[in-house]
Amino acid sequence: MKSIGKILVLSTSLLVGSASIPVTPLTVLQAEAAAVTKINKTTYQTIANLNLRSGAGTKYKVLITIPKGKLVTATERIGSWYKVSYTYSSKEKNYTKTGWVSVSFLKTYKPVNKSSVIKSSSGTISKQSTAASSSKISKTHYQTTTRIHMRSGAGTNYKIVKTLPKYAIVSSTERKGSWQKVYYTYTSKGKRVTTGGWISKSYLKEYYRYYKTKTTYYYTKKTTGIYATPDTKKKAISSIGSNNVFYSSQKVINSLGQTWLRVSYKGKVAYLPSGNVFLTSVKTFGKTNYITDKDTFLYASYGNIHSKLTSVPKSSIVSSGLIVGNWLRLSYGGKAGYIHISDLDRYYGAVNQNQNEANQPPVITETPISGKLFVTTASLNLRQAANTESSILTVLPGGAFYYPTHKVSNGWVKVTANGVSGYVSGDYFKEVTTGDPFHRNGYQFIDLRKPSKVTSAQIDSYINNYLGSKASVLKGKGQAIINAGNKYGVNALYLAAHAILESGYGTSNISLGKKNLFGFGAYDAAPFVGAVRFSTIEQNIEYIAQEMKASYLNPNSWKYNGAYLGFSTKTVYGNTRINSNSEGMNFYYASDPKWGQKIAAHMQRILPYNNNDYDNAAVDTRMFDYPSRPAGADVFPAGIKAVANKDIKLTTQKGSTVVAITLKKGTLFDISEKHNDYWIKIKFNNKDYWTKDIQFDKYKDYLSVKNLGRVTVSSLNIRPTASTSQAAIGTFYLNQYVHLVLDTAGNPTMDGSKTWYKVKLADGRIGWVSKQSKYEQYIIQELK
């Protein structure tokens, strides 16, 4: 028995790594020879880091190590070994592994009537399902914070109904413990589909929509609270009486669907519920005299919440030609301010004999406009005059495009529809930009899963004719494009045009420096650093062909809104996408509403459109998985300094979910590498760490890099001084990252003229490089 005990102690250390947990030797030995028994599906929780093995025993291969505190589901038993399934997240995707674990390191998971806080596989803290009864809540809109499973019940042991993408918008009216029952609407095969299920609330954040509007005046119709945020979660900043005027240029629809207005209150941003205000405006009229009917005050602005400039005695005569809400602008005692109209009467005395006797309404004017496209955001009455009292001529349908003829000074718009001219309210008639939804017989609306008759020679000739002698990584790649299109069932002519548009015919810095023709991963905030690095142009073309077929051209993907280029429609003010007037790949793929139109134009120039080529062509319906992200990294020079703008969690190994330390906001550290999968290698206290906390679409929320330069010209001489008078001591090349030397204040060191950067070479030497000429920038700062 002593020898058996030694063997079992060794096996235990292999099973749980460094965990030291006592085991009953005889029980484990017998388990490896026992028969398989089916058991009811049961959820357990690990009590230590636990190896998941391919068989019921320590001699079997380790499939994955399950961290302590994770939930697993058991369905079979062999002695003291359970066959379990374990679900975890990696690279924003969820995976499930099935294998065997020892019962010695499991405890039965029993939900209680309070939330159980468990650290998820992604390192985040999430609340698991509870046994609490469900309760109804006000309809609330949420946005998912990561790619997440929607389940048939309130717990991880329930069936997956659908996997929702990151940033998906869902609504909820029911809660059970820390789980929300949500509804998600998406497009499938051209139809809108709504699916319901349960999601842990830890992966949801309340969804607030912010819209820029034209500056509009409102006055409070009753006493109302004014708040620091567009909701009532916190106590009101103050209580505002009726008849106070505010102006606003932004509205917010909060998670409950309530509309709030952003206003200024005592110099700070604040919010008012829209239901407590009336719309008003600034109106001018002929100069009119008034007399105060009681003692009152002249206020600094339109409302009694503002400071009192001076007192105005009863029977004082004043003049005004402008009113905001019910507040007249006037002067008294040498000071200009506002008095509420209820404190005044019209004055018809002698002093007024040379003035206009009538309080004239403001003059409404019309200004001709042309070439501006508008869309109705709802069914809209076309009226005979520019006001809601005039008769209705007809009703314009929602989502219809029009070119109006005039803008009216009161915010209305004049338009002709079906031969009838009239006026519509500008509140529901928005000026937009769009990518030509009107001409549908062309490349912009063909099914991109149909093949093209284009040849490699036609693609190469089109590219070469444009480039001439310019350097390009796209030259001679016509056949590679056709091969990728054939392999994945994607129109090769589209692939060529897409590459041409995104890469400037293969001349962009991202295409030259990263062999990335399509700007894949190039966020607006950090285009070059964010972009994925490929080893060859052929690899990049094939990757994108598979990516497009698996997502935008796949009816089962959330990105699918039609297997064609399509268009997007966005408001001119606010740049907000109008979903009902956006279609195809352009719905999600590009921020430019004319992206599909531009690609179609390249396709037309390469091979003129022929309807017969596509009418009877078969759709390639083969389905493909998303391609695996290629290996690759941006390696920065030593000594690149960054400061944390928020707490950042660090691990000791790439891919690990175990947090080693947390960099606190304001901490200075070195940034070393950025990998294609967005893992970042950093150095802190002379030790290497990794993080995937940083989102490159908004990197400034996470860090600011102080001294990372990148060369933007083909070559850049390095001089010993900040001058061209001495011979160069070296050369930097296009897209090379450069160490900018910091001064004592922590900023890049420059010469007195602020036109040269001090740099440090890989061998430790110090030099200087010119920042820019009159016409071009030689070096830029990245991630600053």
C-alpha positions in Angstrom: 0.0 0.0 0.0 2.9 2.4 0.6 4.0 2.1 -3.0 0.4 2.7 -4.2 0.2 5.8 -2.1 3.3 7.2 -3.6 2.0 6.7 -7.1 -1.3 8.3 -6.3 0.3 11.4 -4.7 2.3 11.9 -7.9 -0.9 11.5 -10.0 -2.7 14.1 -7.9 0.0 16.7 -8.4 -0.2 16.1 -12.2 -4.0 16.5 -12.0 -4.2 19.8 -10.2 -0.8 21.4 -10.7 0.4 23.2 -7.7 -2.8 22.6 -5.7 -2.3 20.5 -2.6 -5.5 18.6 -1.9 -5.8 15.3 0.0 -7.2 12.3 -1.8 -8.3 8.8 -0.7 -5.8 6.6 -2.6 -7.9 3.4 -2.8 -10.9 5.2 -4.2 -9.0 6.8 -7.1 -7.3 3.5 -8.0 -10.6 1.7 -8.2 -12.2 4.5 -10.3 -10.1 3.8 -13.3 -11.5 0.3 -13.7 -15.2 1.0 -13.0 -18.0 0.8 -15.5 -19.7 3.8 -17.2 -22.9 4.9 -15.5 -25.4 7.5 -16.9 -26.5 10.2 -14.4 -28.9 13.0 -14.5 -27.5 16.2 -15.9 -26.0 17.9 -12.8 -24.1 21.1 -12.3 -20.9 21.1 -10.2 -18.4 23.8 -9.2 -14.6 23.2 -9.2 -12.9 23.7 -5.8 -9.3 23.9 -7.3 -7.6 24.4 -10.7 -8.6 21.1 -12.3 -7.3 19.2 -15.4 -10.0 18.1 -17.9 -8.8 14.8 -19.4 -9.6 12.7 -22.4 -10.4 9.7 -20.2 -11.4 8.7 -16.7 -7.9 8.6 -15.1 -4.7 10.5 -14.7 -3.0 8.5 -17.5 -5.2 10.3 -20.1 -4.2 13.4 -22.0 -5.0 16.8 -20.4 -7.5 18.7 -22.7 -7.6 22.0 -20.7 -7.2 23.2 -17.1 -10.4 24.4 -15.6 -9.9 27.3 -13.1 -11.1 27.1 -9.6 -14.8 28.2 -9.1 -16.0 27.3 -12.6 -19.2 25.5 -13.4 -19.3 22.2 -15.2 -22.2 19.9 -16.2 -21.8 16.1 -15.6 -23.7 13.4 -17.5 -21.7 10.2 -16.9 -19.7 8.6 -14.1 -17.0 6.0 -13.9 -16.2 5.4 -10.2 -15.0 8.7 -8.8 -14.6 10.3 -12.3 -17.3 12.4 -14.0 -17.7 13.1 -17.7 -18.4 16.9 -17.8 -18.8 19.7 -20.2 -17.1 23.0 -19.6 -17.9 26.3 -21.5 -15.5 29.2 -21.7 -14.7 32.3 -23.8 -11.6 33.0 -25.9 -11.1 35.8 -28.4 -14.7 36.9 -27.9 -16.0 33.4 -28.9 -17.5 30.7 -26.6 -16.2 27.2 -26.7 -17.3 24.0 -25.0 -14.9 21.2 -24.0 -16.0 17.7 -22.8 -13.8 15.3 -20.9 -13.3 13.7 -17.5 -12.5 15.1 -14.1 -12.1 13.6 -10.6 -15.1 14.0 -8.3 -12.6 14.8 -5.5 -12.3 18.4 -6.8 -16.0 19.1 -7.4 -18.8 20.3 -5.2 -22.5 20.3 -6.0 -23.6 23.7 -7.3 -26.8 24.8 -5.5 -28.2 28.2 -6.6 -29.4 30.3 -3.6 -31.7 33.2 -3.2 -28.9 35.7 -3.7 -26.4 36.2 -6.5 -23.4 34.0 -6.6 -20.4 35.9 -7.9 -18.1 33.8 -10.0 -15.1 34.9 -12.1 -15.8 34.1 -15.8 -13.3 32.4 -18.1 -12.6 35.8 -19.7 -11.6 37.2 -16.3 -14.6 39.3 -15.8 -16.9 39.0 -12.8 -20.4 37.7 -13.6 -23.4 36.8 -11.5 -24.6 33.2 -12.0 -28.2 32.2 -12.0 -30.2 32.1 -8.8 -33.2 30.3 -7.5 -35.0 33.6 -7.1 -38.4 33.9 -8.7 -38.7 36.0 -11.8 -40.1 39.6 -11.5 -41.5 42.0 -14.0 -39.6 45.2 -14.7 -40.2 48.3 -16.9 -39.2 47.6 -20.5 -35.5 48.4 -20.6 -33.0 48.4 -23.5 -29.6 47.0 -23.0 -26.4 46.5 -25.1 -24.2 43.4 -24.8 -20.7 44.1 -23.6 -19.2 41.0 -25.3 -20.2 38.1 -27.6 -22.5 36.1 -25.4 -24.9 33.1 -25.4 -28.7 33.7 -25.0 -30.1 30.7 -23.1 -33.5 29.1 -22.8 -33.5 29.6 -19.0 -31.8 31.7 -16.3 -28.6 29.8 -15.9 -25.6 28.4 -17.7 -27.0 24.9 -17.7 -29.8 25.8 -20.0 -29.7 25.3 -23.8 -28.2 28.0 -26.0 -30.9 29.7 -28.0 -28.7 32.1 -30.0 -25.3 33.7 -29.7 -25.5 37.5 -29.7 -22.7 39.7 -31.0 -20.9 42.3 -29.0 -22.9 45.6 -28.9 -26.2 43.8 -29.8 -29.3 45.8 -28.7 -31.8 43.9 -26.7 -34.9 44.7 -24.6 -36.0 43.2 -21.3 -39.2 43.2 -19.2 -38.3 40.4 -16.8 -35.5 39.6 -14.3 -34.6 36.5 -12.4 -31.8 36.9 -9.9 -28.9 38.2 -11.8 -30.3 37.1 -15.2 -32.4 39.1 -17.6 -35.0 37.8 -20.1 -34.2 39.6 -23.3 -35.5 39.9 -26.8 -33.2 40.4 -29.8 -34.4 41.5 -33.3 -32.3 40.8 -36.3 -32.6 40.2 -40.1 -32.7 36.7 -41.6 -33.3 36.0 -45.2 -34.6 39.5 -45.7 -37.1 39.3 -42.8 -37.0 40.8 -39.3 -36.9 38.0 -36.6 -37.2 38.4 -32.8 -35.8 35.8 -30.5 -36.2 35.7 -26.7 -33.9 34.1 -24.1 -31.9 34.7 -20.9 -28.6 36.5 -20.4 -26.6 37.2 -17.3 -26.9 40.9 -16.4 -23.2 41.2 -15.9 -22.8 41.1 -19.7 -25.4 43.9 -20.3 -25.2 47.6 -19.9 -28.2 49.9 -20.2 -28.4 51.4 -23.7 -28.8 55.1 -24.1 -29.1 56.7 -27.6 -27.7 60.2 -28.0 -28.9 62.4 -31.0 -27.6 65.7 -32.1 -30.4 68.1 -32.9 -30.7 71.7 -34.2 -30.6 74.1 -31.3 -34.2 74.4 -30.0 -35.7 76.3 -27.1 -38.0 74.8 -24.5 -39.8 76.1 -21.5 -40.9 74.2 -18.4 -44.7 73.7 -18.3 -44.6 72.7 -14.6 -42.2 72.4 -11.7 -39.7 69.7 -12.7 -36.5 68.1 -11.5 -33.3 68.7 -13.4 -30.8 65.8 -13.3 -27.1 65.2 -13.9 -27.8 62.2 -16.1 -30.8 61.4 -18.4 -32.6 59.4 -15.9 -33.9 59.5 -12.3 -31.4 57.1 -10.8 -29.9 59.8 -8.8 -31.5 62.6 -6.8 -32.3 65.7 -8.9 -29.8 68.5 -8.9 -32.5 71.0 -8.4 -36.2 71.6 -8.7 -37.1 74.1 -11.5 -40.3 76.1 -11.6 -42.6 76.5 -14.6 -41.9 79.1 -17.4 -38.1 78.7 -17.3 -36.5 78.5 -20.8 -33.7 76.2 -21.8 -32.1 75.6 -25.2 -30.9 72.2 -26.2 -29.0 70.7 -29.2 -29.0 67.1 -28.1 -31.7 64.6 -27.1 -31.2 61.3 -25.3 -33.5 58.2 -25.4 -32.5 56.3 -22.2 -32.8 52.6 -21.6 -36.4 52.9 -20.6 -37.3 54.6 -23.8 -37.8 58.0 -22.1 -36.7 61.1 -24.0 -34.5 63.6 -22.2 -33.0 66.9 -23.3 -29.4 67.9 -22.7 -29.3 71.5 -21.4 -27.0 73.8 -19.5 -27.7 74.6 -15.9 -25.4 77.0 -13.9 -22.6 76.3 -16.4 -22.8 72.5 -16.2 -24.4 69.8 -18.4 -27.8 68.7 -17.1 -30.9 66.9 -18.4 -34.6 67.5 -18.4 -37.4 65.0 -19.1 -39.0 66.1 -22.4 -42.5 65.5 -21.1 -42.1 68.4 -18.7 -41.3 71.0 -21.3 -43.0 72.7 -24.3 -41.3 73.6 -27.5 -40.8 77.3 -28.0 -38.6 79.6 -30.1 -37.0 83.0 -30.3 -39.5 85.4 -32.0 -38.8 89.0 -33.1 -41.5 91.6 -33.7 -41.9 95.4 -34.1 -40.7 97.4 -31.2 -43.5 97.5 -28.6 -43.9 99.4 -25.4 -45.1 97.8 -22.1 -45.8 98.9 -18.6 -45.2 96.8 -15.5 -48.3 96.0 -13.5 -46.5 95.2 -10.3 -43.0 95.4 -8.8 -40.8 92.8 -10.6 -37.3 92.0 -11.5 -35.1 92.1 -14.6 -33.4 88.7 -14.9 -30.0 87.9 -16.6 -31.7 85.4 -18.8 -35.1 83.8 -19.7 -36.1 82.4 -16.4 -36.4 83.2 -12.7 -33.6 80.6 -12.0 -31.1 83.2 -13.3 -29.7 86.0 -11.3 -31.6 89.2 -10.7 -30.0 92.2 -12.4 -32.2 94.9 -10.9 -35.6 95.5 -9.5 -38.3 97.1 -11.8 -41.0 99.1 -9.9 -44.7 99.0 -10.8 -45.7 101.4 -13.6 -42.3 101.4 -15.3 -42.4 101.8 -19.1 -40.1 99.5 -21.1 -39.8 98.5 -24.7 -39.1 95.1 -26.4 -38.9 93.5 -29.9 -37.9 90.0 -29.0 -39.5 87.2 -26.9 -38.2 83.8 -25.9 -41.0 81.6 -24.6 -42.9 84.1 -22.4 -39.8 86.2 -21.5 -39.4 89.6 -23.2 -35.9 90.9 -23.8 -35.6 94.6 -22.8 -33.4 97.2 -21.0 -34.0 99.0 -17.8 -31.7 101.1 -15.7 -28.9 100.7 -18.2 -29.0 96.9 -18.0 -30.3 94.4 -20.6 -32.2 91.3 -19.4 -35.6 89.6 -19.4 -39.0 90.1 -17.7 -41.9 87.6 -17.8 -44.7 88.8 -20.0 -47.3 88.1 -17.1 -45.7 91.1 -15.2 -46.4 93.5 -18.1 -49.3 95.1 -19.9 -49.3 96.8 -23.3 -48.7 100.5 -23.0 -50.6 102.8 -25.4 -49.6 106.1 -23.9 -48.0 109.1 -25.7 -44.5 107.6 -25.5 -45.7 104.9 -27.9 -47.2 107.2 -30.6 -44.2 106.8 -32.9 -44.0 103.1 -32.4 -45.8 100.2 -34.0 -49.2 99.8 -32.2 -49.6 96.1 -32.9 -47.7 93.3 -31.4 -46.8 91.8 -34.7 -46.2 88.1 -35.0 -42.8 87.1 -36.3 -42.4 87.1 -40.1 -42.0 83.6 -41.5 -39.7 83.4 -44.5 -38.9 80.6 -47.1 -35.4 80.0 -48.5 -35.0 78.0 -51.7 -32.9 74.9 -51.5 -31.9 72.3 -54.1 -29.9 69.1 -54.3 -30.5 68.2 -50.7 -31.9 64.8 -50.0 -34.4 64.3 -47.1 -36.1 61.2 -45.7 -39.3 60.8 -43.7 -38.6 59.1 -40.4 -42.3 58.4 -39.9 -45.6 58.7 -41.7 -45.9 62.5 -42.1 -48.7 64.9 -42.9 -48.2 67.1 -46.0 -50.0 70.3 -45.1 -51.2 73.3 -47.0 -49.2 75.8 -44.8 -46.2 75.5 -42.5 -48.2 74.9 -39.3 -50.2 72.2 -37.7 -53.4 74.1 -37.9 -53.5 74.1 -41.7 -55.3 71.4 -43.7 -53.7 68.0 -44.6 -53.2 67.5 -48.4 -51.8 63.9 -48.2 -49.7 61.6 -46.0 -46.1 60.9 -46.9 -45.0 57.3 -46.1 -42.2 56.7 -43.6 -38.8 55.9 -45.0 -39.4 57.8 -48.3 -36.8 60.0 -50.0 -37.6 63.5 -51.2 -35.7 66.6 -52.6 -37.4 69.6 -50.9 -37.7 73.0 -52.6 -37.7 75.4 -49.6 -36.7 75.6 -46.0 -39.1 77.6 -43.8 -37.8 79.8 -41.0 -40.0 78.1 -38.4 -38.3 74.7 -39.0 -40.8 73.4 -41.6 -39.8 72.2 -45.1 -41.7 72.6 -48.4 -41.8 69.6 -50.7 -43.6 68.2 -53.7 -44.9 64.7 -53.6 -46.9 63.0 -56.4 -47.5 66.4 -58.0 -48.8 68.0 -54.8 -46.8 70.8 -53.1 -47.0 71.4 -49.4 -45.2 71.6 -46.0 -43.9 69.0 -43.5 -42.5 69.4 -40.0 -38.7 69.3 -39.9 -38.9 67.2 -36.8 -39.6 64.1 -38.8 -38.1 65.1 -42.1 -34.3 64.7 -41.9 -31.6 65.8 -44.3 -29.4 62.7 -45.1 -26.6 61.4 -47.2 -27.0 58.0 -48.8 -25.4 55.7 -51.3 -27.8 55.8 -54.3 -30.7 53.4 -53.4 -32.5 54.5 -56.5 -30.6 52.8 -59.4 -30.8 49.1 -58.6 -29.8 47.6 -62.0 -26.1 47.3 -61.5 -23.2 46.0 -59.5 -24.4 47.7 -56.3 -27.3 45.2 -55.9 -26.0 41.9 -57.5 -25.7 38.8 -55.2 -22.0 38.7 -54.4 -22.2 34.9 -54.1 -22.6 34.7 -57.9 -19.4 34.4 -59.9 -18.0 37.0 -62.2 -16.6 36.6 -65.7 -13.7 38.9 -65.0 -10.2 37.7 -65.9 -7.0 38.2 -64.1 -5.7 40.2 -67.0 -8.6 42.7 -66.8 -8.0 43.2 -63.1 -4.2 43.6 -63.5 -4.6 45.9 -66.5 -7.0 48.2 -64.6 -4.6 48.4 -61.6 -1.5 49.0 -63.8 -3.2 51.7 -65.9 -3.9 53.7 -62.7 -0.5 53.1 -61.0 1.9 53.6 -63.8 5.3 53.4 -62.0 4.0 53.8 -58.5 4.9 51.1 -55.9 2.0 48.8 -55.0 1.5 45.4 -53.4 -1.6 44.8 -55.5 0.3 44.7 -58.9 0.0 41.2 -60.5 -2.5 39.9 -57.9 -5.5 39.4 -60.3 -5.1 35.6 -60.3 -4.8 35.4 -56.5 -8.1 37.4 -56.3 -9.8 35.0 -58.7 -8.5 31.9 -56.9 -9.8 33.2 -53.6 -13.2 34.0 -55.1 -13.5 30.6 -56.6 -12.4 28.8 -53.4 -15.0 30.5 -51.2 -17.8 31.3 -53.7 -17.3 35.1 -53.6 -17.5 37.4 -56.6 -13.9 38.0 -57.7 -14.7 41.3 -59.4 -16.1 42.6 -56.1 -13.0 41.3 -54.2 -10.7 43.2 -56.6 -12.7 46.4 -56.3 -12.9 46.1 -52.5 -9.1 45.8 -52.3 -8.6 48.7 -54.7 -10.9 51.1 -52.8 -9.6 50.3 -49.3 -5.9 50.2 -50.2 -5.6 53.0 -52.8 -4.7 50.5 -55.5 -2.3 48.8 -53.0 -0.4 52.0 -52.2 -1.7 52.8 -48.7 0.7 52.5 -45.7 -1.4 49.7 -44.2 -1.2 47.7 -47.4 2.5 48.4 -47.9 3.4 47.9 -44.2 1.1 45.1 -43.2 0.2 43.4 -46.5 -3.4 44.3 -45.5 -5.3 45.5 -48.6 -8.7 45.7 -46.9 -7.8 47.7 -43.8 -8.9 44.7 -41.7 -8.8 45.7 -38.0 -8.0 49.3 -38.9 -10.1 51.3 -36.4 -10.6 55.0 -37.0 -8.9 55.8 -33.7 -5.7 53.8 -34.5 -5.7 52.7 -38.1 -2.2 51.5 -38.6 -1.5 50.0 -35.2 -4.9 48.5 -35.0 -4.8 46.9 -38.4 -4.0 43.1 -38.6 -0.6 42.2 -40.0 -0.5 39.5 -42.8 2.6 37.6 -44.0 1.6 37.7 -47.7 -0.8 39.5 -49.9 -2.2 36.2 -51.0 -2.9 35.2 -47.4 -4.7 38.5 -46.9 -6.9 38.1 -50.0 -7.9 34.6 -49.1 -8.6 35.5 -45.5 -11.0 38.3 -46.5 -12.8 36.1 -49.0 -13.5 33.6 -46.3 -14.3 36.3 -43.8 -16.9 37.9 -46.1 -18.5 34.6 -47.0 -18.8 33.6 -43.3 -20.3 36.9 -42.2 -21.7 39.6 -44.4 -22.7 37.1 -47.1 -24.0 34.5 -44.7 -27.7 34.6 -43.9 -27.1 33.1 -40.5 -24.7 35.9 -39.4 -25.8 38.9 -37.5 -23.8 41.0 -40.0 -26.0 39.9 -42.9 -28.4 42.5 -44.3 -28.5 41.2 -47.9 -25.8 39.5 -50.0 -25.0 42.7 -51.9 -23.0 45.9 -51.5 -26.1 48.0 -50.8 -25.9 51.4 -49.2 -26.3 53.2 -45.8 -28.3 56.3 -45.0 -27.2 58.7 -42.3 -28.5 62.0 -41.0 -26.4 65.1 -42.0 -26.7 66.4 -38.4 -25.6 63.8 -36.0 -24.3 61.2 -38.5 -26.9 58.7 -37.2 -27.6 55.7 -39.4 -31.3 55.3 -40.3 -31.7 51.5 -40.2 -34.9 51.3 -42.3 -33.1 53.0 -45.1 -29.8 51.0 -45.0 -29.2 47.7 -46.7 -26.6 45.1 -47.7 -22.9 45.0 -46.6 -22.9 48.8 -46.3 -25.3 48.5 -43.3 -22.5 47.4 -41.0 -19.2 47.2 -42.9 -18.4 50.9 -43.6 -19.1 54.2 -41.9 -19.2 55.8 -45.4 -22.8 55.6 -46.6 -21.5 55.6 -50.2 -19.0 52.7 -49.7 -21.1 50.2 -51.7 -21.6 52.8 -54.5 -17.8 53.4 -54.7 -17.0 49.7 -54.9 -19.6 49.2 -57.6 -18.0 52.1 -59.6 -14.7 50.3 -59.6 -16.4 47.1 -60.7 -18.1 48.9 -63.6 -14.8 50.4 -64.8 -13.0 47.0 -64.7 -15.8 45.1 -66.5 -18.9 47.0 -67.6 -22.1 45.5 -66.1 -24.1 43.0 -68.2 -27.4 41.9 -66.8 -27.1 38.5 -68.6 -24.0 37.6 -66.6 -26.0 37.5 -63.4 -29.7 36.8 -64.2 -29.2 33.0 -64.6 -26.0 32.6 -62.6 -26.2 30.2 -59.6 -25.7 31.4 -56.1 -22.8 29.7 -54.2 -24.5 28.6 -51.0 -21.5 26.9 -49.4 -21.0 27.9 -45.8 -17.6 28.5 -44.2 -16.5 29.2 -40.7 -14.7 32.4 -39.7 -11.0 32.2 -40.7 -8.5 31.8 -37.9 -6.7 35.0 -37.1 -3.2 34.8 -38.6 -0.2 35.0 -36.3 1.6 38.3 -36.4 2.6 41.3 -34.2 3.7 44.9 -34.2 6.9 45.0 -32.2 7.8 48.4 -30.8 11.3 49.7 -30.0 12.5 49.3 -26.4 11.6 52.0 -24.0 8.2 53.1 -25.4 6.4 54.6 -22.5 2.6 54.6 -21.9 0.4 55.7 -19.0 -2.8 53.9 -18.0 -6.0 56.0 -18.3 -8.0 53.4 -16.4 -7.2 50.2 -14.4 -5.8 47.5 -16.7 -5.7 43.8 -15.7 -2.4 42.0 -16.5 -1.6 38.3 -16.8 1.8 36.6 -16.9 1.1 34.6 -20.1 -0.7 35.5 -23.4 -4.1 33.8 -23.4 -4.3 33.4 -19.7 -7.4 34.4 -17.8 -5.7 34.5 -14.4 -5.1 38.1 -13.4 -1.6 38.6 -12.0 -1.7 42.3 -11.1 -3.8 45.3 -12.0 -2.2 48.5 -13.3 -3.9 51.4 -11.6 -5.0 54.5 -13.5 -2.0 56.9 -13.9 0.6 54.1 -13.8 3.6 54.5 -16.2 4.7 51.3 -18.1 6.4 50.2 -21.3 4.4 48.9 -24.2 6.3 46.3 -26.2 4.1 44.4 -28.7 0.6 44.5 -30.2 -0.5 41.1 -31.6 -3.1 40.4 -34.3 -5.5 39.0 -31.7 -5.2 42.2 -29.8 -3.1 40.8 -26.9 -0.7 43.5 -25.8 2.7 42.7 -24.3 3.9 45.2 -21.7 6.8 45.6 -19.3 6.3 46.8 -15.7 8.8 46.8 -12.9 11.2 45.0 -15.3 8.8 42.1 -15.8 6.8 41.1 -18.9 3.0 40.9 -18.7 0.1 40.6 -21.1 -3.3 42.2 -21.4 -6.3 42.0 -23.7 -8.2 44.8 -21.8 -7.4 47.5 -24.4 -10.0 48.2 -27.1 -8.3 49.9 -30.1 -11.5 51.5 -31.3 -11.3 53.7 -28.2 -7.8 53.2 -27.0 -7.6 56.6 -25.3 -10.0 55.3 -22.7 -7.3 52.8 -21.7 -3.8 54.3 -22.3 -1.8 57.2 -23.8 1.5 56.4 -25.4 4.1 59.1 -25.0 6.9 58.4 -27.5 6.0 56.0 -30.2 6.8 57.4 -33.7 6.2 55.9 -37.1 7.9 56.8 -40.4 5.4 57.8 -43.2 7.9 58.3 -46.0 10.0 55.8 -48.0 13.2 56.7 -46.1 14.1 59.2 -43.4 17.7 60.2 -42.7 19.0 60.2 -39.1 21.3 63.1 -38.4 23.7 63.6 -35.4 22.3 67.1 -34.8 19.0 68.8 -35.6 20.3 70.0 -38.9 21.1 68.7 -42.4 24.6 70.2 -42.3 26.2 66.9 -41.2 26.1 63.5 -42.9 23.4 61.0 -41.9 24.3 58.4 -39.3 21.5 56.0 -40.3 18.1 55.7 -42.0 14.6 54.9 -40.9 12.2 53.3 -43.5 8.5 53.5 -44.3 6.3 52.4 -41.4 9.2 51.7 -39.1 8.4 52.4 -35.5 10.8 54.9 -33.8 11.7 55.6 -30.2 11.2 59.3 -29.6 13.4 60.5 -26.6 11.4 62.1 -23.8 12.3 65.3 -22.1 12.1 65.9 -18.3 8.4 66.9 -18.7 7.6 63.5 -20.3 7.1 64.9 -23.8 9.1 64.0 -27.0 12.2 66.1 -27.2 12.3 68.6 -30.0 14.8 71.3 -31.1 14.1 75.0 -30.6 12.3 75.3 -33.9 10.0 72.4 -33.0 10.8 70.8 -36.4 13.2 68.0 -35.3 12.6 65.0 -33.1 15.4 63.5 -30.9 15.4 59.7 -31.4 17.1 56.7 -30.0 18.4 54.0 -32.3 18.2 50.2 -31.6 22.0 50.2 -30.8 21.6 53.0 -28.2 22.9 55.9 -30.3 21.1 59.2 -30.2 20.1 61.1 -33.3 17.7 63.6 -34.8 15.1 63.3 -37.6 13.1 66.0 -39.3 9.4 66.0 -38.4 8.0 67.3 -41.6 8.4 69.5 -44.7 6.1 72.2 -45.9 4.1 69.6 -47.9 4.3 66.3 -46.0 4.7 64.8 -42.6 7.8 62.5 -42.2 7.0 61.0 -38.9 3.9 60.8 -36.7 3.1 59.9 -33.2 1.0 56.7 -32.7 -1.4 56.0 -29.8 -0.7 59.4 -28.2 
